[in-house]
Amino acid sequence: MNKERRKAIENILNDLADLRSRIETVQQEEQDSFDNMPEGLQQSEKGQQAENAASQLESALDACDEIDSCLNEAAE
């Protein structure tokens, strides 16, 4: 891989790190919101939606980690 394409990947990795950080913030806020709900509310539809959103955001973080790994391998 040439220097130009490595630099492009480096820029993408920087953007991805920023995006991952933003997703992580929202995920933590959603998880905290769910965790701070009374148990009865956690079992309600609203609580289940919050729990599902936190879980899906966690999956998005895992996907970001996988993308990061693939891009780093590609740049080697």
C-alpha positions as a Markdown table, in Angstrom:
| # | Residue | x | y | z |
|---|---|---|---|---|
| 1 | Met | 0.0 | 0.0 | 0.0 |
| 2 | Asn | 1.3 | 3.4 | -0.9 |
| 3 | Lys | 1.8 | 6.4 | 1.4 |
| 4 | Glu | -1.3 | 8.2 | 0.1 |
| 5 | Arg | -3.7 | 5.3 | 0.8 |
| 6 | Arg | -2.1 | 4.7 | 4.2 |
| 7 | Lys | -2.8 | 8.4 | 5.0 |
| 8 | Ala | -6.4 | 8.0 | 3.9 |
| 9 | Ile | -6.8 | 5.0 | 6.2 |
| 10 | Glu | -5.2 | 6.9 | 9.0 |
| 11 | Asn | -7.8 | 9.7 | 8.5 |
| 12 | Ile | -10.6 | 7.2 | 8.5 |
| 13 | Leu | -9.3 | 5.7 | 11.7 |
| 14 | Asn | -9.2 | 9.1 | 13.3 |
| 15 | Asp | -12.8 | 9.8 | 12.2 |
| 16 | Leu | -13.8 | 6.3 | 13.4 |
| 17 | Ala | -12.2 | 7.0 | 16.9 |
| 18 | Asp | -14.3 | 10.2 | 17.2 |
| 19 | Leu | -17.4 | 8.4 | 16.1 |
| 20 | Arg | -16.8 | 5.5 | 18.5 |
| 21 | Ser | -16.3 | 8.0 | 21.4 |
| 22 | Arg | -19.6 | 9.7 | 20.5 |
| 23 | Ile | -21.5 | 6.4 | 20.4 |
| 24 | Glu | -19.9 | 5.3 | 23.7 |
| 25 | Thr | -21.1 | 8.5 | 25.3 |
| 26 | Val | -24.7 | 7.9 | 24.1 |
| 27 | Gln | -24.5 | 4.2 | 25.1 |
| 28 | Gln | -23.4 | 5.0 | 28.6 |
| 29 | Glu | -26.1 | 7.6 | 29.0 |
| 30 | Glu | -28.7 | 5.2 | 27.8 |
| 31 | Gln | -27.4 | 2.4 | 30.1 |
| 32 | Asp | -27.3 | 4.8 | 33.1 |
| 33 | Ser | -30.8 | 5.9 | 32.3 |
| 34 | Phe | -32.0 | 2.3 | 32.3 |
| 35 | Asp | -30.1 | 1.4 | 35.4 |
| 36 | Asn | -31.5 | 4.4 | 37.3 |
| 37 | Met | -35.1 | 3.5 | 36.5 |
| 38 | Pro | -37.2 | 1.9 | 39.2 |
| 39 | Glu | -37.5 | -1.9 | 38.7 |
| 40 | Gly | -41.1 | -1.6 | 37.7 |
| 41 | Leu | -40.3 | 1.0 | 35.0 |
| 42 | Gln | -37.4 | -1.2 | 33.8 |
| 43 | Gln | -40.0 | -3.9 | 33.0 |
| 44 | Ser | -42.3 | -1.5 | 31.2 |
| 45 | Glu | -42.2 | -0.9 | 27.4 |
| 46 | Lys | -40.2 | 2.3 | 27.9 |
| 47 | Gly | -37.6 | 0.4 | 30.1 |
| 48 | Gln | -37.3 | -2.4 | 27.6 |
| 49 | Gln | -36.8 | 0.1 | 24.8 |
| 50 | Ala | -34.0 | 1.8 | 26.8 |
| 51 | Glu | -32.3 | -1.5 | 27.5 |
| 52 | Asn | -32.6 | -2.6 | 23.9 |
| 53 | Ala | -31.1 | 0.8 | 22.7 |
| 54 | Ala | -28.2 | 0.4 | 25.1 |
| 55 | Ser | -27.6 | -3.1 | 23.8 |
| 56 | Gln | -27.7 | -2.1 | 20.2 |
| 57 | Leu | -25.3 | 0.8 | 20.9 |
| 58 | Glu | -23.0 | -1.7 | 22.5 |
| 59 | Ser | -23.2 | -3.8 | 19.3 |
| 60 | Ala | -22.3 | -0.7 | 17.3 |
| 61 | Leu | -19.2 | -0.2 | 19.5 |
| 62 | Asp | -18.2 | -3.8 | 18.9 |
| 63 | Ala | -18.6 | -3.1 | 15.1 |
| 64 | Cys | -16.4 | 0.0 | 15.4 |
| 65 | Asp | -13.7 | -2.1 | 17.1 |
| 66 | Glu | -13.9 | -4.7 | 14.3 |
| 67 | Ile | -13.7 | -2.0 | 11.6 |
| 68 | Asp | -10.7 | -0.5 | 13.4 |
| 69 | Ser | -9.0 | -3.8 | 13.4 |
| 70 | Cys | -9.6 | -4.5 | 9.7 |
| 71 | Leu | -8.4 | -1.0 | 8.7 |
| 72 | Asn | -5.2 | -1.4 | 10.8 |
| 73 | Glu | -4.5 | -4.8 | 9.2 |
| 74 | Ala | -5.1 | -3.3 | 5.7 |
| 75 | Ala | -2.6 | -0.6 | 6.4 |
| 76 | Glu | 0.2 | -3.0 | 7.4 |
